[in-house]
Each structure stands twice: as structure tokens, then as C-alpha cells.
Amino acid sequence: MNEGKAREQISRGDRAASLLRDELLNEAFDKLETDFIQAWKSSSVEDSQNRERLYMLCQNLAAVKDYLEQVVTSGKLAKAQLDELQNRVKFEKRK
């Protein structure tokens, strides 16, 4: 990985981490999940199509959270790789 790409991933990871810490975004995720589950629980036995839709909404909501967490992890890995690269360069200069 080159330095520019690593810095981009670090920046994206920082932004994703900020989103995951955002109180309003977390409130929205929690409310939507609660609303979807409540709607699923109160659906009629015959309304399988609506339950499937609610299930997919819950899965999609979880997928968004998982994606943000993956971006954070990628940013952390890129930071570690960039740090290692910079340490190697410093070491080589000392020789």
C-alpha cells in the first residue's frame, strides 16, 4: 500500500469512527431498530410479506453499522502499516 492510499484509509477510518460515536446517529439507529422490531411483533400472522420487509430493514441497518466498523478497522490497519513504513524509513536513514 502506498502512503497516499494509507492516509486516505486513515482519514476514512477517522470519519467512520466519528460517525459511530455520534449521539444523534446512534439514536437514529436505535430508534429505527426498535421501530422495525415493534412493527414486526405487532404484524398479523397473515402479513408475512411485511415481516420479510421489516427483517430486511433490520438487516440493512446492521449492515450499515458493520460497514462503518469495517472502515474504522481498515483505517487502524492502514495507520499501523504507515507507522511501520515510517519507522523503516527512519531506520534506513540512520544507517
C-alpha positions as CSV (number, residue, x, y, z in Angstrom):
1,M,0.0,0.0,0.0
2,N,1.3,3.4,-0.9
3,E,1.4,6.3,1.6
4,G,-1.4,8.3,-0.2
5,K,-3.7,5.3,-0.1
6,A,-2.9,4.6,3.6
7,R,-3.6,8.3,4.5
8,E,-6.9,8.1,2.7
9,Q,-7.9,5.0,4.6
10,I,-6.8,6.5,7.9
11,S,-9.0,9.6,7.2
12,R,-12.0,7.5,6.2
13,G,-11.5,5.4,9.4
14,D,-11.4,8.5,11.5
15,R,-14.6,9.8,9.8
16,A,-16.4,6.4,10.3
17,A,-15.3,6.3,14.0
18,S,-16.7,9.8,14.4
19,L,-20.0,8.7,12.9
20,L,-20.1,5.7,15.2
21,R,-19.6,8.0,18.2
22,D,-22.2,10.5,17.0
23,E,-25.1,10.6,19.6
24,L,-27.7,11.5,17.0
25,L,-26.7,8.8,14.6
26,N,-26.7,6.2,17.3
27,E,-30.1,7.4,18.5
28,A,-31.4,7.1,14.9
29,F,-30.1,3.6,14.6
30,D,-31.6,2.5,17.9
31,K,-34.9,4.1,17.2
32,L,-35.2,2.6,13.7
33,E,-34.3,-0.9,15.0
34,T,-36.8,-0.6,17.9
35,D,-39.5,0.6,15.5
36,F,-38.8,-2.2,13.0
37,I,-38.9,-4.9,15.7
38,Q,-42.0,-3.4,17.2
39,A,-43.7,-3.4,13.8
40,W,-42.6,-7.0,13.2
41,K,-44.0,-8.1,16.6
42,S,-47.3,-6.4,16.0
43,S,-47.8,-7.7,12.5
44,S,-50.6,-10.1,11.8
45,V,-49.9,-13.8,11.2
46,E,-51.0,-13.4,7.6
47,D,-48.7,-10.5,6.8
48,S,-45.5,-12.4,6.0
49,Q,-44.6,-10.1,3.2
50,N,-44.4,-7.1,5.6
51,R,-42.5,-9.2,8.2
52,E,-39.9,-10.1,5.5
53,R,-39.6,-6.4,4.6
54,L,-39.1,-5.5,8.3
55,Y,-36.5,-8.2,8.6
56,M,-34.6,-6.9,5.6
57,L,-34.7,-3.3,7.1
58,C,-33.2,-4.6,10.3
59,Q,-30.5,-6.5,8.3
60,N,-29.7,-3.4,6.2
61,L,-29.4,-1.3,9.3
62,A,-27.0,-3.8,10.8
63,A,-25.1,-3.8,7.5
64,V,-24.6,-0.1,7.6
65,K,-23.2,-0.3,11.2
66,D,-20.9,-3.2,10.2
67,Y,-19.6,-1.3,7.2
68,L,-18.7,1.7,9.3
69,E,-16.9,-0.6,11.7
70,Q,-15.0,-2.2,8.8
71,V,-13.9,1.2,7.6
72,V,-12.7,2.0,11.2
73,T,-10.7,-1.3,11.3
74,S,-9.2,-0.6,7.8
75,G,-8.2,2.8,9.0
76,K,-6.4,1.4,12.0
77,L,-4.6,-1.2,9.9
78,A,-3.5,1.5,7.5
79,K,-2.2,3.6,10.4
80,A,-0.2,0.6,11.6
81,Q,1.2,0.0,8.2
82,L,2.1,3.7,7.7
83,D,3.7,3.8,11.1
84,E,5.8,0.7,10.2
85,L,6.8,2.2,6.9
86,Q,7.8,5.5,8.5
87,N,9.8,3.6,11.1
88,R,11.6,1.7,8.4
89,V,12.5,4.9,6.6
90,K,13.8,6.4,9.8
91,F,15.9,3.2,10.5
92,E,17.3,3.2,6.9
93,K,18.3,6.9,7.3
94,R,20.3,6.0,10.5
95,K,22.5,3.5,8.6
